[in-house]
Amino acid sequence: MSAGTVLALVPAKDEADRVGATVRALRQLPGVAEVLVVSDGSTDATAARALEAGAHCLDLPRNLGKGGALNAGLAALMGRVAERLSPEPAALLLADADLADTAARLDRLLTPVLAGEADLAIADLPAQQGAGGFGAAMGLARRGMARATGRTMAEPLSGQRAIRWEALPALLPFAPGFGVEVAMTIDALRAGLRVIEVEVDLHHNATGKDLAGILHRARQARAITRELTRRKAWRPTRNGQAARPDTEAPAAKGPAGQAHVDQAPGAGAPDREGSPTARGDGGGFPQPPAAPPDPPPGG
């Protein structure tokens, strides 16, 4: 394994306008050896723009959902590592395709993982300009994860994550669709991995209050509910109400705004718009273990 080497994985659906800037920013990060963009059934020039910016690209013929894109892309990366076409990395970096130039700030996630201080580092984003969400999906994810693990996350839906390569088996296969982040965090905490959140000034295309935005949040909430149910986050009591964990103690923030896994942050963090991203599958590349079926295209 190459000390400090990072492979970056970017799911993308119709992000031709921003994916090039995102790829260029990621390639400038110290330690990033390769960037793989998974164009998840895109109908625009996403794949072409990613290649022009210097990324490898897995161009999927149809849209399978964000979790499927990540599974397919990771299978491709693992295949390249096994064939020694890519260096065996110390960490995997997940980034949304619409971060553009702000992706250059993701070194804040990589630093604690590469230093051996965390197994999974999640970006805590500032409130996004133009975000039109009502906080329902965010609140659902936060409450469900607290019930499932006793840990309340500030940014449970953030797609910007750095993962120690050797910790990946505990998280695979990634859950399908928009439930991938919630499922990944629950699986990591239940496996005893060290999970931290790091404040990073990132900016993406926020989902508005138009019909498309409302439909996006509905699909997101449905996927979150599915994964929380699969992981038994809802524990019915005699009166039919979901039981909360016995304790939810607040956690102190560590250096650079990091909250460590052995401390449980309290509730009350402001609702933010979830990080909307893309989706996918694998073509002729090696495939990961079979995941539950993805929701219909667009989920």
N, C-alpha and C positions, 0 to 999 in steps of 0.2 A: 504494500500500500504506500502510495506517495504522500509523504507528510505535507499537509496543507493544501493538497490538490482537491479541487471542487468541480463537480459536473453540475450544470444548471439545466433545469427542465422547465419549459414554458408552454402551457396549454394555450391555444389561441383559436378563437372563432371569429372570423371576419374582423381582424384587427390590422388590416393593411396600413392604416394611417399611423399607427403607433408602434407596431412590433419591431420595426427597424431600429428606432431609437432605443427601445428596450434592450434589444440584442447588443447593440453597440455599448450601452452602459454596462451590461453584465460582463461583456468580454474585457472591460477595463478593470474589473474587480481583481485584486490580488488573489492568485491561486486558482481562478476559474480557467480550467483547461479547455472546456468545450461547452457550447450552448446547443441544446436540442429543442427546437420548436415543434410542437405537435399541432399541425393545422387540422382542426377537427371538423372536417366537412365544410370548410370555408368556401364561400362563393365569390370571394374577392381575391386580391393578389397577396393575401397573407403569406403564403408559401414563398412566392417570389421575393417579397420584401425581406423575409427572414434570411433567405439564402444570400441576397445581396449584402446584408449586414454582417455576414460571416458565420451564421449558424448552420448546423445541420438541420434538416427538416424532414419530419415524418408527415406526409400529406395523406390524410385519411379520406377515403372516398365518401364517407357519410358521417354525420354527426352522431356521436354516441354518449355524450355527456362528459362533464369535467373529470369525474373519477375514472372513466374509461380511458380518456386521453392520458391521464397520468400513469395508469397501469401500462398502457401501450408504450408510452415513451420510456418508462423505467425499464420495461422488458427489453426495449431496443438498446438502452444504455448498458444494461447488464450483459447483453449479448456482445456488445462491442468490447466491454471490459474482459469478458471471458476469452474473446478471440485476440486480446491484446491490441486491439485497434485504438482503444482509449485507455488512459492510465487508470489503475484502480484508485478511486478517490478516497479521501478521508470524510467527505461530506457531500450531500446532495442539497442543492439549492432549488427551491420551488419559487417561481415568480410569475405573477400575472403579466399577460402580454401588453396590457395598457398602461404600465407604469412609466413608460417612456424614459426620459433622462433621470427621473428620480430613482430608477433601479440601481443607480450607482451608489446609493446609500445603504444597500443591503449588506455591505461589509459589517455593519453593526450586528447583524444576525450571525454572520459567519464567525466572528471573533470568538464568542464564548464556546461555540461548538468545536472549532479547531483547537482551542486551548484546553479542551477536555473538561470544561465547566458545565456543559449541558449536552443532552442527547437530542433535544428538540427545542429550537428557538423560534418563537412566533412573533411576527411584527405587530405591534400595537400602533395603529395608524391614527393620525389626528382626524377630527371631523372633516369630511370631504365637502368641498364647495359644490353646491348644486344637488347634494344628496336629498332625495325626496322620500326616504323610507319613513315608516311610522314606528319602527323599532320592534315590530312584532316578531320577525324572524330572529333578530338578535336576542330579544328577551327569551324566546322559546329555547334557543340554543343554550343561553347562559343558565337558565333554570334547570333544563334537562341535564346538562353536564354537571351541575352542582349536585343534583340528586344521584347521578350515576357514580360520581367520584369524590364528592365532598370538596371539590375545588371550583371556585367561581373565576372564570376567565374574563379579563377586560375586553378582549377582542376574539371571541370564539369562532368567528367566521373568516378570519384573515387567511388568505391564500399564500402569503409570503412567509416561507418557512425554511429553515436550515436544519438538516437532519444528519446525525452522525451515520455514516454508511453502514457500520456494523450494527446499528440499532434498527435498520430497515426491516429485517425479518419479523419483528414483533408487530409491524404495522401493515403487513401485506396479506392479501391484496387490498388496495385502497377501495373504499366504499364507492359505489357508483354515484354519478350525478353530483348535485350540489350538497350532498350529505358528507362529502369526503373530509372536510376539515373537522367537523364535529366528531365523526367516527375516529379519525386519526388521533385526535387529542385524547379521547376517552381510552382508546386502545393503548396509547403511550402511558397514560397515568396508571392504568390497571396493570401494565407490565412493569411498573416500577421505574420507568425511565425518568430522567431529570428534565422536566419541562419548565421553560422560562418564557416570559414575555418581555420584549424589548421595544421601547418607544423608538419609532423610526418615522421620519418626516417623508412619507410616501404619498403620491397622489395618482389616482386612477380616474377613469370615466365613471362617475357616480350614476346610480340608477335613479331616474326621476319619478315624478308622480303621474306620468302619462300611462296609457294602457299597457304599453310594452313593459314599463317598470312595475306596474301592478302584477302583471302576469309572471314576470321574473320572480318577484318576491313570493308569489303563491307557489310556484314550482320549488323555490328554495325552501319554504316552510314545510312543504309536503315531504321533501327529501330529508330534511332535518328530523321531522317526526318519525319517518321510517327508520332512520338509523338509531334514534333514541329508543324506539320500541324494540329493535333488534338487540340492543345492548341493555335491555331491561332497566332503562332509566326511570320508567314509571312503575312504582310499586304500589298497587292498589291496596287500600285498607278496607275495613268492613263497610264503611260508608261510601266506598267507591272513589274517594279522593286519593290523589297521589301522595305518598308519604315523602317527607323531606328527610335529608340525612340528619342524624342526631346533632351534629355540630357543624357550624360553618364559621370558623374563626378567621379574622382578617389576617392577611400576611403582610409583612414588611417588604418594601421594595428594596432590592439590592442595588449595586452600582449600575448606573446607566438605565435606571428604571426597570431592572430585571426582578421578576418575582419567582422564587424558587419552588420546586415541586413539593418539598417537604413542609411548605407553609401554604395555607389555603386562604387566598384573598377573599375578603368579604364581599357581599353583594353591594349594589348601589353604584357601580360604574355606569357612566352615561351610555345610553344606547347609541350606536353608530350604524351607519349604513354598512352592510356586509360587503366584502370585496367581490363584486361580480366578475367572473372570468369565463374561461372557455371549457371545452370538453374533448372526448376522443376514443380511439381504438388502435389496432396494431398492424394491419396489412400483413406483409410477409415476414415481419420480425418475430423473434422468439416471444412467446406470450407468458405472462405471469400466471400464478394459480388462478383458477376460475373464480370470478367474483359473482355475487348475486346479480341477476339481470338488471341492466340499466333501465331507467325510465324511458318513455318515448323520446324521440329526438327533440332537442330544445330544453331538456330537463337537466 
